[in-house]
Amino acid sequence: MRYVALLQRENKVMIHPWARSISGVMFGIEPYLVIEGQDPSTLGSAIRRVLAASKSGEPHPDPRDSSKRLQPLLKVAGVRSWSALVRGARSVEIADDGREVVFTPTQNCGAKGGFVELVELEITVSQGVRDSALGASALKALQLCTDA
C-alpha cells in the first residue's frame, strides 16, 4: 500500500507521501509539493509522483523529532505552526493498493483534534485512470471535507 496526504489551504494544494514504520506508525516524508490552482491533470500527475515516493518498513521515528519532521510541510504552506496550518484547511488521505486509489475526505477538528477520516464519503477509482480523472477525484474529495 502507498499513502499520500493532500492538504488544501485557500487556492494552494500541498501533497506529500507517508512512510509507514516497521511498527506501523505513519509519518510524512519528502517530497512536499505545492500545486497552485485547480487543474485536474496537474494535480493527478503530482499525486502519482508522490504516491511513488511512499515507503513502508522504515525505522520507527524518534518521537522527539516530531516537530522537526513537520517543518517541511509548514514551510511549503507558508505558516509557522500546526495551528496556523490547520486553520481553514481541508485534508484528504489517499491510499493506493496497486489496483484502486481511494480518496478519503476528512473533518477538520482543529489543531488538537486533527483531521478525522470520513470513510463513508470515500471515492474509489481504478489505479489506471488518466491523471485528469485522478485529479478530479481528489478535488471532489476536497469538496466533501467538513469542519467540526
SVG drawing of the C-alpha trace seen along z (x, -y; Angstrom):
<svg xmlns="http://www.w3.org/2000/svg" viewBox="-21 -32 36 36">
<polyline fill="none" stroke="black" stroke-width="0.4" points="0.0,0.0 1.1,-3.5 -0.2,-6.5 -0.4,-10.3 -1.7,-13.3 -3.3,-16.1 -4.0,-19.4 -5.7,-22.5 -5.4,-26.0 -7.1,-28.7 -6.1,-28.0 -2.9,-26.1 -2.8,-22.3 0.1,-20.6 0.9,-16.9 3.3,-14.6 3.9,-10.9 3.5,-9.0 6.0,-6.4 5.0,-3.5 7.4,-2.4 8.1,1.3 5.9,0.7 3.0,-0.8 3.5,-4.5 2.8,-6.8 4.9,-9.9 5.3,-12.5 8.3,-12.3 9.8,-14.2 8.8,-15.4 6.4,-18.1 4.8,-19.5 2.7,-22.6 0.1,-22.8 -1.3,-26.2 -4.8,-26.3 -7.3,-23.5 -6.1,-21.8 -7.1,-18.1 -4.4,-16.9 -1.6,-18.7 -3.0,-17.5 -3.3,-13.9 0.2,-13.9 1.5,-15.2 -0.4,-12.6 1.1,-9.8 4.7,-11.2 4.1,-11.4 2.4,-8.0 5.6,-6.6 7.6,-8.1 5.6,-6.5 7.5,-3.9 7.0,-1.1 9.2,0.8 11.0,-2.4 12.7,-2.6 10.4,-3.8 10.7,-7.6 12.0,-9.2 9.1,-11.0 11.4,-13.8 11.8,-14.7 8.1,-15.2 8.2,-19.0 11.3,-18.8 9.5,-16.3 6.6,-18.8 8.8,-21.7 8.9,-20.9 5.1,-20.9 4.9,-24.2 7.5,-25.7 5.6,-24.9 2.4,-26.0 4.0,-29.4 3.0,-29.1 4.9,-28.8 2.8,-26.4 0.5,-23.3 -2.4,-25.5 -1.9,-28.0 -1.7,-25.2 -4.9,-23.5 -6.9,-26.8 -9.3,-26.7 -7.6,-23.7 -9.1,-20.7 -7.4,-17.3 -7.8,-14.1 -6.0,-10.9 -5.1,-8.9 -4.3,-5.2 -3.2,-3.1 -3.2,0.7 -1.9,1.1 -5.4,1.7 -7.5,-1.1 -6.9,-4.6 -9.1,-5.6 -9.6,-9.2 -10.9,-9.7 -12.2,-13.2 -11.8,-14.3 -13.4,-16.5 -11.2,-19.3 -11.3,-19.1 -8.8,-21.8 -5.2,-21.8 -5.9,-19.5 -8.3,-17.1 -6.6,-17.0 -8.3,-15.5 -10.8,-12.7 -11.4,-10.5 -14.9,-10.4 -14.8,-6.8 -18.5,-6.9 -17.6,-9.6 -14.7,-7.7 -14.2,-7.9 -12.6,-4.9 -11.1,-4.9 -9.1,-2.4 -5.4,-2.9 -5.1,-3.1 -7.3,-6.1 -5.9,-9.2 -4.2,-11.9 -7.2,-14.2 -9.6,-11.7 -7.3,-11.1 -7.0,-14.9 -10.8,-15.3 -11.4,-12.7 -9.0,-14.5 -10.8,-17.8 -14.2,-16.1 -12.9,-14.6 -11.7,-18.1 -15.2,-19.4 -16.6,-16.7 -14.4,-17.7 -16.1,-19.3 -15.3,-21.4 -16.2,-20.2"/>
</svg>
